[in-house]
């Protein structure tokens, strides 16, 4: 540490405003699932604070839920910080509370700390006194027998200043929803590059889309999904981010904030190059391995070569009569199951082909090295063309974890 960290009285007000803003940003329908208490008095943004030990702390899961709901933490903090410091009433009240606490707290037991005093101003319109009841005598069991009440230690602060400061704080909070950003989750399939200087094409395969995607960070610099790694053609990523950014060229552009899940083909004894096409099948029809990609559409019928392979059809004929189906896991969702203290990774895959493939779930805390499997049991059917992999409880409760659905040809 090379500098002295300074906390000014106004920082207490900014902290209280930030706590209130984040609590009010939770989608009401998600409160129970996230474990957010229905009363803000039972919630704290400061889980390590001794005086808040009995409250529900802000969790990583809550943070992820807010981010995917469009909550821009840096923008909110920057706004509240700058505006609170500019407001004379908020600054004056913060100074008055701090000065009063410094002056008499040593001789005034259970006096509200400045942070708690400002909380009560914002929520109740007055400074509450947690030590208002003063014991006079005790009975033989050590219980309070007689008591009296004391004058609120903060009663010297004018009611008008409290009222004006509270109005200013509420006004700031009313503007926080306008800082919400547009968030979407895209499903991206990795394809061979058609764009000059790109190692891969990122094709959106969400329902109703098919455009190429481009990802940037908060500075506008390009984000590469591969991050220096090789990717299998046909790998599928689910990426969440802000879409209220300037487009790059003709690409659908997103400021990426999280990569939730990836599906990738993997090699097996009969599929040595891990492209989901049996080696003998590839050599018989195309003379070598890797001549076609499994999810490339047939030029005549539009079926993927993977579908031709699973149906045992000759891709040279181009006369497959069945419907074209998506043979990559799609419509991927992550569902929290409180009763199991674990996540389910749910996805869509056609029932008629489920027995032809095996699924494993891998995880990584860094996205550079995946390990596993980390599923609890086999893939489970949960509806028509709908399946789930249960993440182990340990991997479900890491602070940060990325998941990969790995698909291979069944033995």
C-alpha positions, 0 to 999 in steps of 0.5 A: 500500500503506497497511499493512504485511503481516505473515507469522508463522511459523504462516502457513507451516504454514497454507500447507503445510496448504492445499497438501496439502488441495487436492492431496488434493481432486483426483478421482483419475480426473482427475489425468492429464487435469489434469496433476497429478503422482502424487507431491505432492512434484512439485506446488506451490501456490506456482508463483512460488516460486524453490525450487519452480521444478521442480514442477508449479504449481497451474493455473487448470484445476486450480482449475476442476476442484476448484470443480466437484467441490465444493471451497469454497476460502474455507471450507477456508482459513478452517477451516485458518487458524483451527484451526491458530492455535488448536493449540499444537503446530502453533504451537510447531513453526512458531515453533521451526522459524522461530527455528532457521532465523533463528539458524543459516541464515547459517552453514548452507548449504542448510538447509531453509526453514521452509516446506519443513521443515514440508512434510517434517514433514507428509509424512514425519514428520521434517524432512529436510536437503537439505544433509546431504551435505557435500563434502570434496574434488573431482576434476579434473572438479570432481565430489565426490570425498569427502564426509561427512554433517552433523548435521541443523540442526533436530535440536535440535527435539524429536521429540515436538513434531514428532510431536504437531504432525504428528498435529494437522495430519493431524487437520485435513486429515481434516476437510477433505472434510466442507467439500465442498459439493454442486455441480450443473450446470444447463442453463437456457433463457431464456423470456418472464417469467411471474414478476412483476418478472422480466425473464425466466424461467430454465427448467431444461431438464436431463433430467428437470427443467423447474422455474424456477431462481433464482440467488444469489451467496455473500451470498444476493443475486440473480444476473441472467444477463442482467447488464444485457444483453438476452437472446434468448428460447430462449438456453441457458446452462449454469451450475455452482454450489452447490445446498446453499442455502436455496431462494427461494420455489418456485424451484430455487435455486443459488449460481452459481459459473461460467457455462460456456457459452451458446447463442443464436439469431442473426439472418440475412438471412431471419430478421431478428429472430434467433428462428430462424423465417424471416420469410416463414414467420412473416408467412404463418402469424401475420401479423407477426414475433415473435408466437410464440417458436421454442421455445414448445410448440404448444398441441395437439401440444407440438412447438416452433414451430421444429420446425414451421418446419423440417418445413415444416408448418402450425402452424395445423393442429396435426397434426404426426405426428413425435416431439417433439425438442429443437432447442436444443443440449443435454447440453453438455460441455467436453472438454479434448484434450491432443493439440490443447492445446484444448477441444471443446464437445460437444452433442446436436442431432438429426441430421435437422435439422443441415443446417438450421442453422449453428453458430458459437462466440463467446467473452468474457473478461468475458461483456459482449461476445462475439466470434468465431467462435473455433472451429477448423473446422466443427461435427463429428459425433462420434456419433448426434445428437452434435456438437462445436466445437473451440475454438482453442488460443489461446482454450482457454488464456486464464485465464478465458473464457466461450463462446457457441454461436450458432445461425442458420438455414442459408443 
